[in-house]
Amino acid sequence: MKKIAIAIYLLLFAFIANGQSLFSTKSGMISFHSDAPLEDIEAVNNKVAAILNTDNEELAVQMKIIDFEFSNKLMQEHFNENYLESEKYPTATFKGKIIEKLDLQKAGTYPATAKGTLTVHGVSKEVTIQGTIKSTGQELEAEFDFPIKLENHEIEIPSIVFQKIAEEVEVKGKFTLVKK
């Protein structure tokens, strides 16, 4: 009897797992650009993990702050040590939902809006992110961009470098998510 119950449980679990349409990546790209009066600052993180459940439109994104790469290594060091404090706050996350009902099983390009919680520098804020999702049915290509005000995440800019760092940075992302 025990074996039958276990077999039924495993079959039910397999059915539930197969019923979900999960798409994911571990190599998504997020970049940011700070357009300040004295200097532009740019960095890219190509190790962003993301998962999207197309059955319920839930979306989760996570990245390590230390994985942002700058062209200037000193700038990268200051970013991690002084501004984002990556040892104290090692990750940034987004957890939310796509608000439109999209049939991403069908090939096409769809405008998409995600609402959820963005956590950066240990501070969580509700955000709305606009973007597009291009579907082949087996693969999704998502692109988005949105601004982040540094003060909203308690990222302090010392007065000595105030002219070099913008108070608001433009964040862009591009993910290729594969069906699991």
N, C-alpha and C positions, 0 to 999 in steps of 0.2 A: 504494500500500500504506500509506503514511504517513497519508493522509487517512482511510482505513478505520479504522486503529488509533485515530486521534484521535476519530473519530465514535463508535466503540465505547466509548472512555474517557469521552466526554461523556455518552453515554446511560447508562452504568453509574453515573457520578457523579450524574446527575439522578435515577435510580432510588433510589440510596442516600439522597440528600437528601430525596426525597419520602417514603421509608419512615419517616423519623423524624417524630415528632409533637412539634414544638417550640411552646411557648407562651411569650410574652415580654411585657414592659412596660418602659417607660422612665419611668413616672410612678407607681410604687408609693409607698406612704406608710409611713413608720416614725416612731413617736413614742416619747418616753421621759418618765417621770415619776419625780422624786426627791421622796420624802416624808420631809422632815427636820423636827426639832423646831421650828425657827424659821421655816422657809420651804419652800414647795413649789416645785419647778422643773419646768417642762414645755417641750418643744420638739418641732417637727414637721419632717420632711424629706419633701417631696412629689416628689422627683426621683430616686427609687430605681429602679435597673435590676435586672431579674430575668429569668432564663430557666429553663424547666423542660422537660426531655426526658422525655415520658411513656413512651417505649419502655424506658428504663433507670432512670427515676426520679431522674436526676441534676438537681441544682438549684444555681444560682449566683446570688448577689445581690451588688450593689456599689453603694456610695453615697459621695458626697463629704461629708466632715464639715462643711465650710463651708456646706452647703445646709440645715443645721438652722436653723430660725427660732424665735426666742424673742419673747415679748411685750415683754421688757425688753432693749433693745439693748446696754446695758452688760453684762448677764448673758451675752448672745451673744458679746460681745467677750472676756470672761473665759473662757468655755467654749472658744473657738477658740485663744486665746493661751496661757492658763495651764494648762488641764486636758487637753484633747485634742490640743493642739499641732498644729493642722491644717496648718500649713505644713510641718512635719516628717513628719507622718503624715496625708496628705490624704484617704485613703479607708479605709472599713471594708468587709469582705467576709465572705461566708459561702459555703462550697463544701461540698456534701454530697449526701446521697441521702435520698429518702423511703423508709422501711424497709418500709412496707406495699406489697403489690401492689395497686394501684388501677386500675380500668378507667375512666379519666377521659374516655373517648370516650362513655360513657353518662352521661346527665343524672342528677344526684343530689348529695347532700351526704355527704362522707366525712371521718371523723376521720383525721388524718395526723400522723405523727411524722417529723421530719427529723433525721438525725444527720450531723454534719460539723464543719468547722473554722471557727470565728468568729475573725476577725482585727480587732482594734480597738487603736488606739494602738501599732501595730507588734507586738503580742503575739497569738499564735495559741493558741487553746484549743479542745479538743474540747467540743462542746455537743450537747444533745438539745433539740429545740424541738417543742412540741405545738401543734397547730392544727387547722383544718378547711379543706377544699377543696370548694367548690360548683362543679359542672360543668354547663354547658349542652351540652357536646360541642364547641363552637367557642370557648368562653370559660371561663376558670377564675377563680373568686374565692377567694383564699386569705387566711385570717386566722390570726394567731398571737400569742402573748405569752409572754415568758420574762424571768426576772431576770438581771441582770449585776452581779457584784461588781466594783467599780472596782479593787480591789487585784489581782484576777486579770489585769488588763490594764495593771498598773503605772501607773494613773492616781492621782496623789497629791493628797490634799486637805490644803491648809495648815491648821494648827491654828487659825488665826484665823477660818476659815469652817467649821470642823468641824460646828458646830450647824446650818449652813444647807444642807449637802449630805449626802444619805444615802450610806451605804457601799454600798448596793445600789440599783440603779435598775430600774424595770419598763419593759421594751421591748414595744411593740405594733406590729403591722404589718398592712397590708391591701393586697393587690395584685389588680388585675384583669389577668390575662394572656390575650392573644389568640393564637389559633392562627396560626402562620406557614406 
